[in-house]
Amino acid sequence: MISAQALPFTLLIVLVEFTVGGLWVLWAAHVRGQSAASFVKFGAGMVGVMAVLTFWLAAKLTVDEEVNGYPLDPSYMPGARVALALVAILSLPYALLTIRESRRPSLVAGGAASLAGLAAVGFLAQVFALPTWGYVGTLLAFVVGGLVVGAVSMGMVLGHWYLVTPRLPEAPLVRISRWLAVALAVQLGLFVAWLGFGAGPAGAPAFAALVGPWALFVWLRLLVGLVFPLVVSWAAVQTARTRSMESATGLLYINVGTIAAGTILAAGLYFGAGLLV
């Protein structure tokens, strides 16, 4: 499904969504408070490491005018590299300041890194936007995808704190699980809207992707990558609200696998069929 030529670009999209989305969700949870300080420290360190790896891949990746027949716009890649470098650079003081428990300076550093992440996503949307729904559709797909990947990864990590310290307030895990459910609902709505308006190559009829040559992968993306995780996320919210934290963490573990599979499927459909789903 995904050609060898497109694999590095698929990995770049997944890493950017994981790093930037994880940063957004962690910073929002940090702003709201109540999360264990050790969780924020660990999350900031994890984001910092992933930001360095993501920038390294973007710096090493050669972006031509097409990949596997899929046209790209390489003129925006330098901007994306600069923005990803800023994410990596700003993530360092964010992690260090959280370790020192300097709340206000750390929030400033995390906010600046989050804005750099938004800029990186904006530039990458320009790189990949040409054959799909254009820039706005691609940007929406990347932003919402980042929130989904970030929420499920940070939620799964946070769940482990409750297994060690059961008396922690349930609000942070409920909140992140709810953010995940909302982001998945938006992603599902965009999926239906894009298919309804003929997502993919110009002139494609409405919902044609559901019965076309890529139909199996489109249905897998819909059922495995969107509908099932949305149901599981709702269940995670309910179990966290009743302080069944082990169950909630287990549900988020399931979602990590299904959302990861759905994200890779989406990238494969993107490069293989020009489908923004």
N, C-alpha and C positions, 0 to 999 in steps of 0.2 A: 504494500500500500504506500509506504513512504520510501522514496528512492534513497539510495546512499548519498546522493548529492544534496538532498534536502534534509538529511538527519541533523547536521550541525545547526541549521536554522530552526528546526523543531526544538532542539535542545536549548537554543538561545531563548526562544519564546517561553519555554517551560521555566527556565532559570530566572528570567526577568519577572515572570508572574509570581514565582515563589519568593524571590528576594524582595521585590517592591511591594507586592501584596502583603507579605508577611510583615514588612516594615510598617505599612499603613495600619494594619490591624493591631500590631503591638503598640504603636504610638497612640492609637485611639484608646486602647485599653489602659495604657499608662496615664493618659489624660483623665479618664473617668475615675481612676483610682480603684482601691479595694483589692487589686490583684497583688499576690504575694511579691515582695520586692525581689526575692531570689528568682522568680519566674521572669520578671522584667529584665533582670541582669542576664539570665541565660538566653532569653529571646534576643536581646540586643547583641550579645556575642555571636549567636547563630546567624543573625542577619548580616553582621559585619563580615563573617567568614564567607557567606554565600555571595555577598556583594563583590568581594575580591575575585571569587571564582567567575562570577558573571561578567565582570569587566574584562578579566583575562580572556575569556572565550570571545567576547565582542571585539577585543583588540586583535586577536589572532585570526578572526574569521575574514576571509576574502569575500567581498560582496560584489558580484558582477551584475550585469543588467538582466540576468534571468537565472533561475535555478530549476532544472528539470522542466523547462518550458514555461515556468511561472515567472512573469516579468517582475523585476524589482526596481526600486529607485535608489541607487547607491549614493546619490548626492546628500542624503540625509543621514547616512551612517556615521560620518565624523561627529555630527552633533549628538547622536545617540551614544557614541563612545565617551565624549566629554561628560555628558550627563551621568552615565554609569560610573565614570571615574569619580565624579562628585559624590554619588551615592556611597561608593566605597570609602572615600576620604572622610565624609561627614558621619558615616556609621561608626568610625573609630572613636571620636569624642563622645558620641551618644553612648556607646558601650562603656567607656571609661567613666563618664559622669554618672551613669546608673550604678556602677560598682561603688562609686563614692557616695551614692545616694544624695546627689545634688539635684533635687527635683526640677527646679525651674530651669537651670542651665541645660540639663539633660533633655527636657522637653523642647527647648529651643533648638538644640542640635538635632533631635529626632524629627522635629517639624521641618527643618531645613533639608535634611536627608530625604524626607517624604516628598517635598516639592521637587527636589532633583530627580527622584524616582518618577514623578508625574511627567517631568520633562523628557526623561528617557523613554517612557512609554509613548509620549507624543511623537518623538522623532522616529521610533520604530514603527509606529502606525503609518507614517509617511513612507517608510522603506517598503512595507508590504502591502500598501493599499491599492495598488494599480488595478488588478483585475477583479476586485470584489465590489463591495458596496461603496467604495471610495473611502476617504479619510475618516469621516465621522463614524461610519459603521465599524471600521477597523479599530479606531480608538475606543469606541464603546466596548467592543469585544475584548480588547486587551485589559481595559480598566476593570470591567466586571469579572473577567477571568482571573485577574490578579487578586481581587477581593475574595473570590471563592477559594482559590488555592491558599491565600494567606490565612483566611479564617479557619479552614480545616486543619492546616498545619499548626497554627498557634493554639487552636482549641485542643487538638490532640496532645500537644506538649503540656498545656496548662492542666489537663485532666490528671496528669501524673502527680501534680502537687497535692491534689485531694486524696490520692491513694496513700501518701505519706503523712499528710496533716489533714485528717477528715473534718476538723472543725473550722476550716477556712470558710468564709462566706461564699454562698453558692452563686451570688450575683455575677461575678466575672465570667464564669463558665456558661451560665445561662445567656449572658449578653453576647458572647462570641458565637455560641451555637445559634442564637437568633439572627445575628448578622449573617452567618453562613446560610441559613434558610432563606433570608430575604435576598441575598445575592444570587442564590441558585434560582429563586423564583423569577428574578429579573432576567437571568441568563436564559431560563426556559421561555419567558415571554419574548425575548429577542430572537431566539431560535424559531419560534412559531411565526413571528412577524416577518423575519427574513425569508423563510420558506414560502410564506403566503404571498410575498411580493416578488417571488422568483429569484431567490438568492443564487449566486453563482454567475456563470458566464452571461453576458448580455443577451436578452431575448428569451431566457429560460421561462417557461410557464410556471404558474403558481403551484407549489408543492411537487414539482416534477422530480426533485431530488429524492423523494420518498419512494419512487418506483423506478428510478433510473439505474444506470450501471453501478452507482455507488450506494444503492439503497440499503444494503446490509449494514454498511458502516454508518450511514446516517441514522438508521434505526438503533444501532448500538450506542451511538452518541446520545440519542434522545433518551433511551430507556436506562442504559447503564451509567451514562455520564451526567444525566440531569434529573430524570423523574425519580429513580431509586435513591440517589443521594438526598433529594429534597425530602422524601418521606423519612429517611433515616435521620436527617437533621431535625425534623419536627419531633421525632421520637427522642432525640438527644436533648432537646429543649425541655420536654416534659419530664424526662428522667432526672435531669439536673435540677429542675425545680423541686422535685421531691427528695433531693439529696441522695439519689442513687448514683453516686459519682462513678463507681466502677462500671456500671452499665452505660452511663453517658460516655465515658472514655472509650469503652469498647465499641460503641456505635460510631464514635468519631474515627476510630481506627479503621472500621469498615469503609467509612467515607473517604479516608485518605487513599485507599486502593481504588475505589470506583472513580473518584474525581481525578486521580492521576491518570487512570486509563482513559477517561473521557477527555482530558486535556490533550493527551497524545493523539487520540482519535481526531479531535478537532483540528490539530495542527496537520495531521495527515490529510484530512479532507481539504484543508486550506491549500496545501501545496499540490495535492494530487488532482483535485477537481475544481479548485477555485471557489469552494463553498465556505462561506463565512458562517459557520455554525458552532 
